């Protein structure tokens, strides 16, 4: 699994060597560090550099959450959860779920851009630090958070050269200027726009004065250096001086650096052409974007679409737009916050409103294209569907901004269309807060076509089902069916499918079967193979309840035939159902194969809860076969995945599975502690589960072998301990006993002196983010071996080999064996043959 999400540095990091040493020392003794300073001083870049340098201290990685997109306190926790992959849980505060997920981790969390919600950011940080003993936080803000235990570090400007007039009469003045961090940054960025640029006897004095005038503020220096494409160093010096003299009568109460930075941005803004200014103001509506998105949103009669690329390039050259990273070969761009605020101040209100509308239309088209490619079309390969899904998920904040615009303008129809398109993302990630948007638009008096409303009601029923609100499922599905019956544009098949599930959960299997058959027929008449396949899967679940496994298996296989193998998410659900059916009928070999196939598909979209379910089933089958090493490998990962979600039901199931494994290994006292912790959680959340029922046999065995008193004591200890505490000891024991390679690798991590900067796709940085086992798998892939051959060579299960490969793809951003093979070959570590 990926450890951390810090981005790779896009250009050289200059200077601040002493700062990094001092900050590392602060983090030796403090759990919270706030980097303070004005916009453009380099707080975010310094935090990322520090986190990258210290990654070796944190077995669970260094992570960053960009809080700039939070427009209200309620959005802080969701943004952090989205960055960490933590999912919301029904009827539980998200902050509690987040704390639950982070409690067992030893990790660094960077909270970037806190100043607009400084008090709320402080409160949330205190909450997390108080509940998560292994957590350290670095915050960036223009002002201190004033949280308990906070160490405030005022980020200084870059080191400046001595004043030009003073150095000209002393020895090697050029060397003195060249040694300063500010001049080094100027020279580095200047060389990127004018190849071959370097400090010379003819320009070093002007460079020194520019750096002095700009107070060593990195953003200001980069903006100035960008002008070397059209101006000389001397011209830049002259224009800066005159510009600042003109602004000398501005806000004298503001710190000088803030005046200087604003003057620098304004100076760069004044040098823009009218079309460049217009494009910059329109780009303010985005939270990151691609070229295609910029063309769609910003192109019109004033800026023809073919001209957007050249204008965007000009803004990049002038350091007003940043190239953020690449995704599947497409560059992503963003605005620095200081530039965004300045451009927004100068934007016309009517212009902003029109651009936000265009942004809404763009995001709606992108979401519906995702659905068309990832769900409706039958001829799209699974990896292409995954790529489309991942590309869309990068713009999750843009989707939220589009939903907010629809809500502000009371435009229910486009809002519901966007919700319908976001259905897949909400269900895959377990993010059930989509119910808030659906309820907002469904309750609007704004006109909505019956077809759109019918589809939205089915989505709302699906979310209600995940929330276990089964009465609401029936209500929403009934209304959806009534609307769909009035015309062909509704989702009759989906409504019947959800009514079948409502009947099944209400204990009416005969009624459920009638409705499942109606869903299959409605999907057939509509020519909707996706709904047809899902309806067959529901029919199979109903037949299982009827006690007809043969008919259930036929229905599951009809679902696979209807869906086609390329629809991986739905296929994974069907294969998981087949696995449970095979396990219940005693065909453990087939069950294991089905679970492994489902696991590989779930891993491609990082569906942690579903991955944990598959691994639990695989581990319990291994336990039945008395294969304790395989069971240990699967069930320890189940526990880790479950803890990462922060959701109590999967954590409870994971604890129960670990208890069963420890009992099989003969470690009855730790097993009873785990059982006590699992029981405590099951009782707290009021959930009955087969996992909970299995614990009774374990406790009875313990009472017979250990005695009632020792068993009761262990149970009480487990109830008192947190899930991560009781699980941590068991996982450590299991790894020492059955996974010595992994245990020794983990033991080395805390002692690492430094971390190698991570690269997403550059083979020169081998081994990069991969674990030792993943490197072995990568080499065997490059050697031409199949997953089954890799499993045999490494003496691991097919499921584990598939999971390792999925993790490698996710970490490196790859989608094919060809890409991975090229990466291995370029790394200088060719395969054996």
URDA-V808853 format. One record per helix or strand of 2 or more residues. SS is the DSSP state (A for helix, B for strand). FROM is the first residue (numbers start at 1). TO is the last residue. If there is no record, write none. Layout:
# URDA-V808853
ss: <SS	SS>
from: <FROM	FROM>
to: <TO	TO>
This chain:
# URDA-V808853
ss: <A	B	A	A	B	A	A	B	A	B	B	A	A	A	A	A	A	A	A	B	A	A	B	B	A	A	A	A	A	A	A	A	A	A	A	A	A	A	A	A	A	A	A	A	A	A	A	A	A	A	A>
from: <17	32	43	55	62	74	94	107	115	135	150	164	173	181	204	218	233	256	274	289	291	305	321	330	337	349	382	396	412	434	450	470	492	509	529	549	568	588	608	628	648	668	690	708	723	740	763	772	787	798	817>
to: <29	36	53	57	66	84	103	112	131	141	154	167	179	193	213	229	249	270	283	290	298	317	327	335	345	376	393	408	429	442	466	484	505	526	546	563	584	604	624	645	664	685	706	720	738	749	765	782	794	812	826>
